[in-house]
Amino acid sequence: MKQTSIKKRTSASSLKQPAAIIGAGIAGIATAVRLALKGHAVTVFEAQESFGGKMYQFELPGAYRFDAGPSLFTLPQLVDDLFRLAGRDPQDHFRYERLDPITHYFFADGTRLKAWADEERFAAEVEEKMGVPAADVLSFLRRSASAYEATESTFLHKSLHKAATYLSPEVLRAVAALPGLGLTGTMHQRHAKAFNDPRLVQLFDRFATYNGSDPYQAPATLSLIPHLEHGIGAFYPVGAFIALPKASWGWPKSWEWSFATMSP
Ligand SMILES: Cc1cc2nc3c(=O)[nH]c(=O)nc-3n(C[C@H](O)[C@H](O)[C@H](O)COP(=O)(O)OP(=O)(O)OC[C@H]3O[C@@H](n4cnc5c(N)ncnc54)[C@H](O)[C@@H]3O)c2cc1C
């Protein structure tokens, strides 16, 4: 097992309680950085030889490289935040580009669709290729945006394990807004109600994969996910996803990393 220590150049006496993190995936790396910035001496234990967890890459003979895990980057500002917290310019360490088109959809009946970054262009593409009115697509995406804005601060930025989260006025406002947004029932029911075309229902059902859910069972609140790609933007790291763990590897020079190999 690889053991990595991260500590800020702080005198030993000013360090707070030491912290141990199991796993150097993006969650472990982000937590290590945040704890180290607070003055804890952090040790990350990783079973694999390299960082990144599911964000790894494999190569085939020739010039072929494949991302084995994530392939689409949403909410990149959360990664930028890590660098800024450490007083660094993220652009010096890690870059990404907005995708347009975001993705290409291929259907069994031969239909091909480009998911353009611009919502209106995407809606026009759906109307042209599927005959679904662009206004229906835009109305659906605007509802996704409203649901996202009503729930983001509570469900993305606060701990769901703290009672205080549930007692805040924001949560009450978010819960009160949900029925008006048509977010009762399952994700699939929500999409089937919004669109008559089964291909479009299937397209929006696929957003359940964001957290490994089944759209036939997952709650309709997850229909806010398309807003991440179509409203906020879909990105891809320069140098592929492996660039992210690599950037943390060569973490800013004011950090000390040390490596030790331990038996599992
Ligand atoms: C095929 C695929 C496609 C995906 N596509 C996307 C996408 O397009 N966009 C997106 O945002 N997300 C995507 N994801 C999800 C994303 O990759 C994960 O949510 C994220 O990488 C998980 O990070 P993590 O740190 O929580 O866990 P992991 O990356 O799983 O890291 C956990 C680490 O802990 C280590 N570990 C576990 N147990 C121990 C132990 N006992 N001792 C020591 N080390 C241990 C593991 O070796 C691993 O390195 C995809 C995932 C997969 C698999």
The ligand as a Tripos MOL2 file, in Angstrom:
@<TRIPOS>MOLECULE
LIG
   53    58     1     0     0
SMALL
NO_CHARGES

@<TRIPOS>ATOM
      1 C1        -16.8880    4.2700  -16.2450 C.3       1 LIG1
      2 C2        -17.1100    5.4800  -15.3620 C.ar      1 LIG1
      3 C3        -17.4990    6.6930  -15.9580 C.ar      1 LIG1
      4 C4        -17.6920    7.8190  -15.1820 C.ar      1 LIG1
      5 N1        -17.9970    8.9840  -15.7990 N.ar      1 LIG1
      6 C5        -18.0270   10.1330  -15.0890 C.ar      1 LIG1
      7 C6        -18.1270   11.3800  -15.7560 C.ar      1 LIG1
      8 O1        -18.1680   11.4340  -16.9840 O.2       1 LIG1
      9 N2        -18.1350   12.5150  -14.9960 N.ar      1 LIG1
     10 C7        -18.0300   12.4720  -13.6300 C.ar      1 LIG1
     11 O2        -18.0340   13.5340  -12.9930 O.2       1 LIG1
     12 N3        -17.9500   11.2840  -12.9790 N.ar      1 LIG1
     13 C8        -17.9230   10.1390  -13.6840 C.ar      1 LIG1
     14 N4        -17.7630    8.9370  -13.0370 N.ar      1 LIG1
     15 C9        -17.7580    8.9390  -11.5780 C.3       1 LIG1
     16 C10       -16.4200    9.3850  -10.9990 C.3       1 LIG1
     17 O3        -15.3720    8.7280  -11.6640 O.3       1 LIG1
     18 C11       -16.4170    9.0200   -9.5180 C.3       1 LIG1
     19 O4        -17.5520    9.5560   -8.8780 O.3       1 LIG1
     20 C12       -15.1950    9.5480   -8.8020 C.3       1 LIG1
     21 O5        -13.9990    9.3210   -9.5250 O.3       1 LIG1
     22 C13       -15.1490    8.8510   -7.4390 C.3       1 LIG1
     23 O6        -14.0690    9.3670   -6.7140 O.3       1 LIG1
     24 P1        -13.8250    8.8230   -5.2550 P.3       1 LIG1
     25 O7        -12.5850    9.4940   -4.7400 O.co2     1 LIG1
     26 O8        -15.0620    8.9740   -4.4500 O.co2     1 LIG1
     27 O9        -13.6120    7.2600   -5.3860 O.3       1 LIG1
     28 P2        -12.5340    6.4170   -6.2320 P.3       1 LIG1
     29 O10       -12.0860    7.1340   -7.4520 O.co2     1 LIG1
     30 O11       -13.1370    5.0700   -6.3770 O.co2     1 LIG1
     31 O12       -11.2850    6.3610   -5.2460 O.3       1 LIG1
     32 C14       -11.2240    5.5050   -4.1440 C.3       1 LIG1
     33 C15        -9.7680    5.1460   -3.9020 C.3       1 LIG1
     34 O13        -9.6790    4.4720   -2.6750 O.3       1 LIG1
     35 C16        -8.7760    3.3860   -2.8030 C.3       1 LIG1
     36 N5         -9.1350    2.4410   -1.7570 N.ar      1 LIG1
     37 C17       -10.3240    1.8380   -1.5590 C.ar      1 LIG1
     38 N6        -10.2890    1.0660   -0.4540 N.ar      1 LIG1
     39 C18        -9.0370    1.2070    0.0740 C.ar      1 LIG1
     40 C19        -8.4020    0.6810    1.2090 C.ar      1 LIG1
     41 N7         -9.0400   -0.1530    2.0570 N.pl3     1 LIG1
     42 N8         -7.1140    1.0230    1.4410 N.ar      1 LIG1
     43 C20        -6.4670    1.8680    0.6040 C.ar      1 LIG1
     44 N9         -7.0300    2.4000   -0.4970 N.ar      1 LIG1
     45 C21        -8.3100    2.0730   -0.7610 C.ar      1 LIG1
     46 C22        -9.0030    2.9010   -4.2110 C.3       1 LIG1
     47 O14        -7.8750    2.1880   -4.7020 O.3       1 LIG1
     48 C23        -9.1880    4.2170   -4.9620 C.3       1 LIG1
     49 O15        -7.9650    4.7560   -5.4550 O.3       1 LIG1
     50 C24       -17.5470    7.7610  -13.7630 C.ar      1 LIG1
     51 C25       -17.1790    6.5500  -13.1600 C.ar      1 LIG1
     52 C26       -16.9470    5.4230  -13.9480 C.ar      1 LIG1
     53 C27       -16.5120    4.1490  -13.2910 C.3       1 LIG1
@<TRIPOS>BOND
     1     1     2 1
     2     2     3 ar
     3     2    52 ar
     4     3     4 ar
     5     4     5 ar
     6     4    50 ar
     7     5     6 ar
     8     6     7 ar
     9     6    13 1
    10     7     8 2
    11     7     9 ar
    12     9    10 ar
    13    10    11 2
    14    10    12 ar
    15    12    13 ar
    16    13    14 ar
    17    14    15 1
    18    14    50 ar
    19    15    16 1
    20    16    17 1
    21    16    18 1
    22    18    19 1
    23    18    20 1
    24    20    21 1
    25    20    22 1
    26    22    23 1
    27    23    24 1
    28    24    25 2
    29    24    26 1
    30    24    27 1
    31    27    28 1
    32    28    29 2
    33    28    30 1
    34    28    31 1
    35    31    32 1
    36    32    33 1
    37    33    34 1
    38    33    48 1
    39    34    35 1
    40    35    36 1
    41    35    46 1
    42    36    37 ar
    43    36    45 ar
    44    37    38 ar
    45    38    39 ar
    46    39    40 ar
    47    39    45 ar
    48    40    41 1
    49    40    42 ar
    50    42    43 ar
    51    43    44 ar
    52    44    45 ar
    53    46    47 1
    54    46    48 1
    55    48    49 1
    56    50    51 ar
    57    51    52 ar
    58    52    53 1
@<TRIPOS>SUBSTRUCTURE
     1 LIG1         1 GROUP 0 **** ****
